[in-house]
Amino acid sequence: MKNVNALLAAVVAGVLSAASALAADTTLRISTWLPPTHGVNTEIFAGLVEMMEDATGGAVTGELIFGLAPPPAQMDLILDGAADIAIIFHGYQPGRFVGTKLIELPGYTGNAEQASVAYWRVHETHLAQLNEHRGVKLISLNTHGPGQMHINGTVNDLSDLAGLKTRIGGGVAGDVGAALGLVGINVPAPKVYETLESGAADAVAMNVGERIGFKLNEVAQTLYDMPGGLYRGSFAIIMSEETFAALPQDAQVALDTQVFGEPASRMAGAAWDKSDQLGYEASESAEDVNVVVASAEDQAAFAEIADTVITAVLSELSDAGVDAAAAYAQVKADMAAD
């Protein structure tokens, strides 16, 4: 009976979604490179569509389109007009983004929702001047929760990570990985399961929610958990400027004042937090998964590594023309206050 009810619920949801799209004046094409059941699709994009529908009285909605382009090509996809909205991971494009590394630094205290709100605010005050998202409309900035290590094998302490062939997403994760002695492997997120399963990698660096999103509990028997995380990951949801300009004026105003910016950033951060909570619960209850929490000694050792990475990244931001010290202080203050 449960399976029948679940099937009926899925059918009803599909019918309602289709009815909403038919009733809307504009259905935006949302490009996604993640699995259908991933939280980015089921929580973040679903939440964004709901917010847009609510703000515009149903005049603007969206539909997911899968497989249009690989993760690093999503921004170019929007620039070319092949889709209306997409989510990008800044670390996939080395050298294209610098300001985005600010939010990826280790050592912040707070969850993904707090970090995402602080991220949007510091963008408005310090990072927007870099114009790193030129050519597209910025809908939100957000981060996943603290990044941890997921290992297909056994580790007991921080020193055991050195030499592991590790899928690292880029950005500050790459800086931290190099400092830890990891051997970086460039693999897009949707390929992490098969990369671990085949033995092409020993580990992946990801937030804990991906133990569900990419089924890591099946191929990574150890979760090495550093309190506060080893890094964070920076994302942006972007939109075609031409598509936005073509919307009715009242819809543009509604989206800009009620959805885009801090509201959408907060929603996305909260979704990442939800995925991490579910990931921890699934890992702690799995029979074949060992959760290793970093010892006090490991935490102290990593704090020294983090200080080095933080100094280097803030120097990069200063060289780009950002008041790095003020921006860094603002993120910490906003995260504490939110």
VEXNURO-606224 format. One record per residue: y, z, x of N, C-alpha, C in turn. Coordinates in steps of 0.001 Angstrom, whole numbers, plus 500000, padded with zeros to 6 digits. Each point is the difference from the previous one (the first is absolute). Example, Ala and Ser with C-alpha at 12.3 -4.5 7.8 and 13.67 -1.06 7.14 Angstrom:
BEGIN
494310507800513190501190500000499110501200500000500900501050499280499650501190500060500820501090500730499230
END
This chain:
BEGIN
498792500000500835501208500000499165501254500000500868499954500764501135501162500031500890500340498614500517498954499225500376500238498660500524500618499101498931499526500158498734500541499204498907501461500340499778500290501303500008501389500424499804500899499494501117499500500051501235500787499522501138500275498511499877498960499251499546500173498557499834501031499707498917499912500738498902500960499804498917501411500320500446500136501084500794501327500384500505500560498911500891499148499403500838500451498939500906500435498770499210499237499679498957500343498842499170501331500224499297500159501208499432501255500322499310501175499924500955499822500560501204501075499969501003500368498567500344498982499144500127500262498604500314500739499293498884499622500293498755500662499386498855501449500450499916500241501305500215501361500517499958500861499389501091499394499847501202500740499402501102500366498550499681499043499280499436500251498602499649501055499899498901499919500931499034500979499984498918501393500295500516500077500937500968501294500334500594500595498797500711499146499273500741500481498824500733500486498920499037499277499852498861500390498976499042501321500357499318500230501313499798501212500438499324501218499948500908499791500056501300501105500048500951500675498638500126501290500042500309500742498772500275499671499469501386499735500928500941499714499625501390498800500774500516499008499275500505498845500622500635500051499688501494500234501017500797500130499829501436498630499943500672499860499101500954498742499831500734499990500968501181499048500939499965499918501033501025498835499683500934500309499673501239498960499691500984499409501291500552498677500076500027499333501156500600498887499539500926499883500709501132498964499676500983498946501098500064500047500929499047499086501138499997498940499839498916498868500725500135498937499891498991500512500384498604499433499424498952500479500264498640500073501478499636499042500798500510499957501420499641500848500880500916500667499407500992500813500797500921501192500596499273500422501196500429501106500699499366501316499245500005500207499141500980501223499191499991500059499152498731498836499505499572499957499186498788499958500852498733499103501001499983499771500772498775501080501042499741500704500437501048501022501033499829501417499484500290500184499403501185501366499619500398500495498785499225499248498897500056500446498819499269499947500231498490498977500714499532499926500309498576501191500860499589500358500959500847501151500849499714501297499225500007500118499063500942501213499176500077500151499131498757498903499389499577500055499159498798500416500831498791499429501181499870500352500872498876501484500378500039500494500308501196501416500352500139500902498822499637499617498802500421500812498819499684499994499711498509498835500138499379499917499770498555500845501018499236499905501265500401500766501050499328501505499769500143500417499625501204501435499837500269500597498804499270499186498961499794500525498768499399499567499816498554499420501036499415499535499870498626498890498980499843499201499838501038498891499054499947500358498581500375501255499760500370500417498622500315499448499521501334499768500941500931499484499645501327498706500758500244498955499279500368498721500605500335499472499344501270498760500242500329499435499400501219498503499854499880499443499109500809498556499810500056499578499848501453498840500580500335499500499940501361499342498657500280500267499494501205499351498780500476499368500332501349498710499768500115499253500389501185499805498826500963500010500322501282499577499057501021500938498861500312501287500146499728500929498913500304500227499828501496499998501107500738500275499943501437499515501294500649499706499966501305499587501226500690501155500984500089499699501268500307501044501044500022501248499662500820499871499473501228501217499762500790500905498896499435499484499187499073500762498856499499500686500278498665499941501234499520500527500286498665501511499798499903500744500371501026501456499833499932500362498515499989499321499225500808500253498558500009499617499371498658498981500559499366499581499528498685501140500133498987500692501141500051501121500237499090501185499112500380500264499862501285501091499141500453499792498550499575498736499582499962499681498622499623499935499800498486500082501089499233499963499887498548498612499838499417498954500261500792498633499855499504499578501165499122500743501106500038499779501157499134501352500662499788500067500883499011501270500659499681500125501380500640498890500704500104499994501372500531498783500161500893500139500798501059498876500308500882500255501339500679498950500557500579500138501194500826499666499610501433500820500464500940499761499693501413499813501291500777499156499929501015499821501089500951500734499591501268501023500737500376500870499575501093499277499890501337498989500835500213499295499984501278499216498740500273499789499168498968499263498754500193500821498931500721501302500239500145500865498981500603500775500611501172499353500177501140500638500623501162501270499259500412501074500754500234501243499420500451500937499586498887499461499820498791500842499570498883500761501179499390499402501193500058500605501192499429500055501109501043501149500640500105500190501131500920500389501253499226500979499856499104500467501150499240498908500661499190499022499224499569498922500523499166499119501002500748500048499989501334499179500931500770500486501443499863501237500177499548500534501353499868499135500868499102499580499470498863499242500797499035498547500163500428499547499207500950498598500044500422499724501104501019501040500650500490499842500976501073499141501191499589499217500533500925499252501227499716500947501196499994499554501084499380500764501240500063500834500328498786500126499050499050500754500321498787499186500966499138500687500882499302499352500935499090500265499567498571498937499653499281500162499568498620499008498913499642499897499727498700499030499017499540500612498603499944499218499048499499500453498600499976501136499790499016500000500722498895501095499865499041501319500447500631499991501148500660501209500489500661500445499037501096499035499507500763500324499076501093500569498695499467499460499497498897500456498723499452501416500100499447500319501121499351501363500213499508500969500092501176499609500791501016500847500132501188500179498654500692498960499192499986500023498679500623501051499116499330499986499980498661500983499166499308501414500479500304500191501303499996501348500542500224500502499699501409499126500139500997500443499735501373500200498505500210499274499202499249500237498551500061501423499697499544500417500607498900501332499735499465501102500448500953499772501122500692501062500549500848499974499472501429498810499642500520499907499638501420499277498683500299498938499699499255499133498884500404500379498662499389500687500017498871500339498728499336500840499098500888500781500602500889500861499210500891499196499054500893498722500319500226499163499141500837499631498699499287500076500013498670499726498802499195498621499411500306499013500874500131498663499549500383499233499353498846500468500191498767499348499364498859500862498858499456500754499387500888500898498926499575499206498863499345500586499457498959499381498885499294499178500409498797499704501306499872499242500479498840500736501195499401499688500301498752500575501173499339499055501170500195500525501114500455499195501184500271499856500821498720498774500155499538499727500780498789499762501464500340499197500257501033499730501387500391499566500057501454500138501184500570499438500324501301499103501212499802498835499979500604499090501130499817499049500139501178499418501168500108499015500249501047498719500537499371498889499709500654498773500687499595500020501408500596499022500782499645499918501363500510499666500015501478499906501187500590499727500124501431498769499200500429500168499211501067498896499204500514499033500851500808498708499785499792498958500758500689498987499035500621499020500555500681498975499193500654498693500071499227499387498834499792498738499880499275499013499352500963498958500740500372499145499594501115498563499769499547499427498903500458498585499715499767499198500639501128499923501312499954499356500771501061500479501440499915499832500715501093500345501423500016501086500278501029501003500751499605501008500511500932500217501473499689500403500747501013500226501430499822501429500413500284500671499244500873501378500361500311500809498761500361501279500205500247500930498893500228499596499143501191499484500619501042499642499251501207498857499020499752499188500246498966498884499109499686500464498646499461501259499931499597500505498743499444500258498948501077500275500425501199500316499066501088498870499003500210500366498734500066499023498950500255499359499412498758500231500585498831499402499457498783500649498664499638499179499009499688500516498726499507500488500232498567501303499882499819500593500463498751500882498945499351499788499789498713500897499155499237501280500793499757501121499468500500501298500645499863500950499005499329500741500477499015500821499101499197501269499498500649500451500606501076501234499573500644501107501005499778501188499686500522501119500920499890499752501267500807500438501135499470499829501270500696498518500342500151499161499564499073498558500225500146499504499428501321500502498832500361499627499394501270500520500783501187501216500521499888500576500811501079499182501271500211499637500657498899499201501220500081498612499691500533499414498899499517498673499622500463499950499778501502501022499332500529500057499768501445500108501317500759500795500928499477500169501296500654498711500824499963499185499787498965498731500725499889498879499349500807500248498803500523498970499303500756499047499195499148500394499703498770499163499167499151500043498552500480498920499279499773499947498569500310500281499260498705501197499467499858500431499405498747499306498695499671499638499843498740499410498775499474500858499544498833500408498756500013500886499472498963499177499433498853499879500775498931499218499602498828500810500332498748500167499060499059500721500327498764499241501037499180500740500778499232499403501104499249498797499599499147500029498860499283498854499661499155498698499769500770500079499906501323498804499735500809499437501251500674500555501183499718499587501190500756498563500402499709499557499834498779498629500406499657498990499231500848500092498684499973499027499196500738500152500166501505501237500297500456500221500202501428499286501253500486500056501069499216499276501223500354498495499829499812499622499380498905498576499840499697499288499184501067500679498989500522499387499125501008500011500592501399500777501058500204500115500585501327501058499344500852500764499071499428501079499367500758501108500992500321500064501061499211500943501086500272499271501323499870500482500993500748499444501350499897500752500832498969501249499619499737500850500821499144501118499159499402500629500548498971501217499423499449501010501122499809501270499662500161501078500951499744500623499635498656499873500888499023500494499742498648500297501315499299500701499926498876500162501192499179498682500325499303499855501220499541498717500470499476499631499321498683500983499556499237499703499315498755499162498749500185500051499421501194499226498778500249498501500268500125499613501264500028498572500301499956499430499603498640500880499898499004499610499450498704500421498539499911501256499709500351500527498644499875499171498959500724499504500360501195499181499061500780498589500530500252499576500991499219498625500534500027499596500496501389500923500669500679499720500441501367498954501106500070499793500736498916498974501041500033498615499429500283499829498714499727498701499367500224499785499607501456501087499806500755499863499456501358500704500843501070500654501079499599500684500868500968499590501433499708498985500471500716499417501297499673500893501176500388501003499760500847500884501076500435501444499699499626500635500974499379501442499963499762500628501027500928500735499513501014500711500909500900501402500182499441500292501208499572501205500289499241500982500830500825501127499373500343501072500696500702501014500484498964500176501312499811500988500473499031501363499338500216500544499434498936501265499272500108499821498546500364498818499633500475499693498608500296500365499562501403499410498893500413500277499392501296501193499040499913500298499519498801501086499040499752500078499808498491500938499194499533500030499533498619500111498478500026499781499374498860500083498542499925501143499569499112500743498996500417501199499562499287499745498729499190500358500051498717499846498866499089501328499696499308500138498772499558501114499608499127499454499128498887500511500207498798499753499058498911501230499111499928499776498713500062501102499045500079499911498981498865501142499349499729500086499041498903500806498785500431499689498882499434500766498778500260501419500167499477500970499731500856501398500075499566500288498985498903499395498823500102500225498954498999499429500414498651498825500618500025499398500466498744500881501050499337500489500940500795500849501055499438501281499409499421500602499075500732501254499396499551499821499208498701498783499531499745499734499206498803499774500856498755499840501309500177499802500887498859501305500158499221499926500278498707501218500276499231500773501161500629501316499979499861500841501010500638499636501414499574499692500203498718499663501349499548498696500484500609499067499079500231498735500376500646500236500366501465500857499250500676500326500323501394500598501403500110500940500307499129500653501302500027498988501113499716499147499785499022499003501012499644499040500261501156499544498946500642499063500159501110500680500683501188501229499600500303500699500581501143500354501465499792500287500385498778500459501367499739498877500955499617498904499462499463498944500876499493498680499927500763499804498925500759498683499788500620500088499857501511500717499000500453500008499681501422500719501083500807499541500174501237500619500986500866499232501304500005500708501103499829499365501314500086498936500238498915500218499586498724498949500239499001498667499341500359500043498735500381498758499300500357499398500563501286500844500428500928499507500585501245499285501315499720500589500815499135499372501275499642498651499765499322499978499064499062498754499698499288498902499575500962500336499116500941499002499509500947499508501120500915500916500844500476499592501112500853499068500942499273500297500286498733499139500882499210498608499390499829499944498688499881498704499323499875499188500144501280500656499882501152499295500208501274499470501434500089500788500971499543499543501396500012498759500177499133500005499367498841498849500088499110498751499441500673500154498879500690498839499396500658499474500889501107500906500665500736499556500905501061499244501201499428500498500550498916499316501127499377498581499620499600499869498833499381498676499527499602499120499733501220500621499484501086499250499727501221499457501259500642500810501040500050499526501277500555498875500574499147500173499954498689498967500543499111498680499263500169500071498682500098498785499207500152499333500258501345500795500162501052499447500221501340499368501385500121500663500987499438499491501368500099498734500204499186499814499186498959498794500142499176498871499074500434500278499053500903498969499056500450499041500680500970498725499801499801498987500676500819500024499545501458500297498732500232499890499449501349501328499919500740501044500647499484501311499948500633500359501365500570500476499986501240500419501231500666501513499965500200500691500952499407501454500092500151500297500977501132500570499478501087500333500806501176501509500214500021500429501221499771501428500316500034500382500350501436501061499386500480500433500212501381500252501484500274499508500465501124500184501393500397501454500262500380500331501274500162501360500358500424500316499380501354499007499951500878500199499396501326500273498503499871499237499333499132500212498568499787501365499733499377500403500854499088501306499825499369501130500145501016499849500948500905501011500191501032500039498814500953498815499481500351499928498846500892500618498770499341499729499826498705500566498837499318501503500143499828500489501202499826501445500202499853500739499477501225499419500139501179500627499477501221499999498470499977498879499424499558499923498542499884501020499500498981500097500703498872500928499600498941501438500023500496500354501011500782501371500091500523500346498778500837499040499540500793500218498817500835500202498751499148499173499854498973500108498846499110501318500033499239500379501157499499501247500145499246501195499615500860500021500484501225501106499686500911500105498499500239498853499356500198499998498559500272500475499203498786499549500367498824500381499263498791501479500200499691500493501214500131501423500235499748500861499224500994499489499816501199500707499179500983500049498536499546498894499512499427499969498635499463501046499828498904500093500995499111500969499924498916501430500033500526500232500829501006501339500061500600500377498669500616499044499381500697500255498694500611500315498943498945499446500182498780500252499043498914501336500262499301500682501083500384501304500295499432500014501072498927498877500690499820499908501059498993500347501347500644500696500862499254500217501376500450498680500731499784499116499877500974498621500449499841499898501502499763500786500772500722499934501459499848500389500406498585501058499386499468500449500330498647498983499541498962499432498819500201499014499475499052498754500874499978499543500387501180498815500855500110500246501352499335501163500575500238500348501286499397500080499883498482500501498866499504500109499818498556498629499947499348499058499273500611498654499924499431499402501397499884500092500777501061499411501349499973500676500869498939501327499905499896500731500808499032499666499585498560499950498680499752499713499519498652498573500339499576499058499914500926498627500353499674499881501472499667500745500831500694499960501446499744500660500350498680501010499203499608500785500326498816499391499435498714499248498904500102499524499320498794498887500788499306
END
